[in-house]
Amino acid sequence: MSDFSLDLNDDQQQMQKWVHDFASDVVRPAGPEWDQREETPWPIIEEAAKIGLYSWEFIANAFSDPTGLTFPIVSEELCWGDAGIALSIFGTTLGVSGIVGNGTPEQIAEWVPECFGTPDDIHIASFAVSEPDAGSDVSSLRTRAVYDEAKDEWVLNGTKTWITNGGIDKVPNVHVVVASVEPELKARGHASFIVPPGTPGLSQGQKFSKMGIRASHTAEVVLNDCRVPGNCLLGGKEKLDARLARAREGQSSRVQAAMSTFETSRPLVGAQALGIARAAYEYSLEYAKERRAFGRAIIENQAIAFKLADMRMHIDAARLLVWRACWMGANGKQFTAGEGSMSKLYAGEVAVKATEEAIQILGGAGYVKDHPVEQWHRDSKIYTIFEGTSEIQRLVVARAISGVHIP
Ligand SMILES: Cc1cc2nc3c(=O)[nH]c(=O)nc-3n(C[C@H](O)[C@H](O)[C@H](O)COP(=O)(O)OP(=O)(O)OC[C@H]3O[C@@H](n4cnc5c(N)ncnc54)[C@H](O)[C@@H]3O)c2cc1C
């Protein structure tokens, strides 16, 4: 008997069912309301916290699965319910990944629980990297972090943009901010800082009105002489000083480590896209069996049936890419062909295409808000943009497979 299997184990199947039930009973019915309101769905985050889905214990458990599949399964199911609400629930994990990826064990133990709070006292987190002039080109960050040795404090100044959960102050919000310590060193002169909830000098700028995932809050974060204690530098000063010294000497340092962090986080974003694509496929499949034109169900036309066959094929292929990359990340495999980026790229584009095809299959009904597919199409588009645009993912894959530094 072969060791290789694509069967989910009992724990994974139970987890999948549990999250699917929550997505089906609570998340999907609420989707249109929060899309319309364009606000963070606090009551749903509270429900997720009550059942233990929004908690650091849940995240820790999911990430400890040695197959790496629990988190993509959960992400797919929740986004199958509604991607905007799912991102409101899981937006916090962006900040958490910044802490886990860069923090010391002590910082991780102190700050990760702070990011979630408790069911009676919800906290959130945000991860602030992007800036008005530094989106794809992260090396051009302008936000500065300057060390005030006398006070053992870091002083942050700059403006971040497009930040999920950014600047929300209704509940305690742990911001993880990436800033430049030595601008001459470009990306190698960056460091990550915790800005604890309520720190003076951090405020919300413009809140963006978006095309899709409208239940998820996206805003500018303004840092104006924002002072944080020395121990809020993730990884600690000694490690930063050593890294900067290596960079000044021109030695190659953690570029590979940073790459592999992205390669492990991107498939999870791909899994979210997959959830939207599957929702659209299932919905349009049912519709095509019911809807009659010219005296027969529309699925009896090859033009419609073949669309659905293609949707299913691409969704299954995307899932295999996502699962492969998650399994590789969990098992310390080297990403030699940009497999993480590849999975997010493919799943994102499949979601855009599948939701568009779903609208086409529903015809006029697909174009109006009586059916959810128009919202799902709007929601899907972000998956070719954030966590690296499709062009940037292609760049990562092209560089990885060629060994050529394609600019
Ligand atoms: C809803 C939403 C939520 C977000 N959440 C967060 C968050 O929580 N934290 C955070 O830090 N950021 C967040 N972002 C930012 C997101 O990651 C960036 O928008 C994304 O990386 C693209 O950067 P940009 O918008 O500046 O586009 P640009 O970098 O200006 O790109 C514009 C176009 O040029 C293309 N392009 C750029 N460079 C190249 C190249 N070298 N080769 C080929 N094409 C290229 C891009 O692919 C794109 O098509 C979010 C964005 C959105 C819209």
PDBQT file of the ligand as one rigid body, heavy atoms in Angstrom, charges set to zero:
ROOT
HETATM    1  C1  LIG A 501      -8.345  45.288  -0.352  1.00  0.00    +0.000 C 
HETATM    2  C2  LIG A 501      -6.874  45.341  -0.166  1.00  0.00    +0.000 A 
HETATM    3  C3  LIG A 501      -6.319  44.864   1.020  1.00  0.00    +0.000 A 
HETATM    4  C4  LIG A 501      -4.948  44.929   1.232  1.00  0.00    +0.000 A 
HETATM    5  N1  LIG A 501      -4.426  44.547   2.447  1.00  0.00    +0.000 NA
HETATM    6  C5  LIG A 501      -3.121  44.828   2.718  1.00  0.00    +0.000 A 
HETATM    7  C6  LIG A 501      -2.599  44.641   4.041  1.00  0.00    +0.000 A 
HETATM    8  O1  LIG A 501      -3.310  44.208   4.957  1.00  0.00    +0.000 OA
HETATM    9  N2  LIG A 501      -1.312  44.969   4.268  1.00  0.00    +0.000 N 
HETATM   10  C7  LIG A 501      -0.499  45.466   3.290  1.00  0.00    +0.000 A 
HETATM   11  O2  LIG A 501       0.662  45.763   3.587  1.00  0.00    +0.000 OA
HETATM   12  N3  LIG A 501      -0.958  45.649   2.024  1.00  0.00    +0.000 NA
HETATM   13  C8  LIG A 501      -2.241  45.352   1.714  1.00  0.00    +0.000 A 
HETATM   14  N4  LIG A 501      -2.734  45.552   0.444  1.00  0.00    +0.000 N 
HETATM   15  C9  LIG A 501      -1.838  46.079  -0.591  1.00  0.00    +0.000 C 
HETATM   16  C10 LIG A 501      -1.560  45.118  -1.721  1.00  0.00    +0.000 C 
HETATM   17  O3  LIG A 501      -0.688  44.104  -1.308  1.00  0.00    +0.000 OA
HETATM   18  C11 LIG A 501      -1.020  45.950  -2.903  1.00  0.00    +0.000 C 
HETATM   19  O4  LIG A 501      -2.101  46.680  -3.430  1.00  0.00    +0.000 OA
HETATM   20  C12 LIG A 501      -0.387  45.101  -3.975  1.00  0.00    +0.000 C 
HETATM   21  O5  LIG A 501       0.804  44.534  -3.508  1.00  0.00    +0.000 OA
HETATM   22  C13 LIG A 501      -0.103  45.894  -5.246  1.00  0.00    +0.000 C 
HETATM   23  O6  LIG A 501       0.579  47.076  -4.975  1.00  0.00    +0.000 OA
HETATM   24  P1  LIG A 501       0.027  48.443  -5.618  1.00  0.00    +0.000 P 
HETATM   25  O7  LIG A 501      -1.421  48.522  -5.331  1.00  0.00    +0.000 OA
HETATM   26  O8  LIG A 501       0.884  49.558  -5.148  1.00  0.00    +0.000 OA
HETATM   27  O9  LIG A 501       0.195  48.252  -7.169  1.00  0.00    +0.000 OA
HETATM   28  P2  LIG A 501       1.470  48.651  -8.026  1.00  0.00    +0.000 P 
HETATM   29  O10 LIG A 501       2.688  48.105  -7.412  1.00  0.00    +0.000 OA
HETATM   30  O11 LIG A 501       1.417  50.118  -8.318  1.00  0.00    +0.000 OA
HETATM   31  O12 LIG A 501       1.182  47.866  -9.377  1.00  0.00    +0.000 OA
HETATM   32  C14 LIG A 501       0.343  48.388 -10.404  1.00  0.00    +0.000 C 
HETATM   33  C15 LIG A 501       0.384  47.417 -11.591  1.00  0.00    +0.000 C 
HETATM   34  O13 LIG A 501       1.727  47.327 -12.097  1.00  0.00    +0.000 OA
HETATM   35  C16 LIG A 501       2.131  45.966 -12.100  1.00  0.00    +0.000 C 
HETATM   36  N5  LIG A 501       3.565  45.877 -11.823  1.00  0.00    +0.000 N 
HETATM   37  C17 LIG A 501       4.275  46.496 -10.836  1.00  0.00    +0.000 A 
HETATM   38  N6  LIG A 501       5.549  46.141 -10.895  1.00  0.00    +0.000 NA
HETATM   39  C18 LIG A 501       5.675  45.260 -11.902  1.00  0.00    +0.000 A 
HETATM   40  C19 LIG A 501       6.764  44.500 -12.478  1.00  0.00    +0.000 A 
HETATM   41  N7  LIG A 501       7.992  44.584 -11.984  1.00  0.00    +0.000 N 
HETATM   42  N8  LIG A 501       6.497  43.698 -13.525  1.00  0.00    +0.000 NA
HETATM   43  C20 LIG A 501       5.248  43.590 -14.026  1.00  0.00    +0.000 A 
HETATM   44  N9  LIG A 501       4.174  44.281 -13.547  1.00  0.00    +0.000 NA
HETATM   45  C21 LIG A 501       4.394  45.082 -12.494  1.00  0.00    +0.000 A 
HETATM   46  C22 LIG A 501       1.298  45.298 -10.997  1.00  0.00    +0.000 C 
HETATM   47  O14 LIG A 501       1.225  43.900 -11.182  1.00  0.00    +0.000 OA
HETATM   48  C23 LIG A 501      -0.042  45.997 -11.185  1.00  0.00    +0.000 C 
HETATM   49  O15 LIG A 501      -0.734  45.391 -12.245  1.00  0.00    +0.000 OA
HETATM   50  C24 LIG A 501      -4.101  45.450   0.206  1.00  0.00    +0.000 A 
HETATM   51  C25 LIG A 501      -4.660  45.898  -1.000  1.00  0.00    +0.000 A 
HETATM   52  C26 LIG A 501      -6.009  45.867  -1.181  1.00  0.00    +0.000 A 
HETATM   53  C27 LIG A 501      -6.588  46.442  -2.472  1.00  0.00    +0.000 C 
ENDROOT
TORSDOF 0
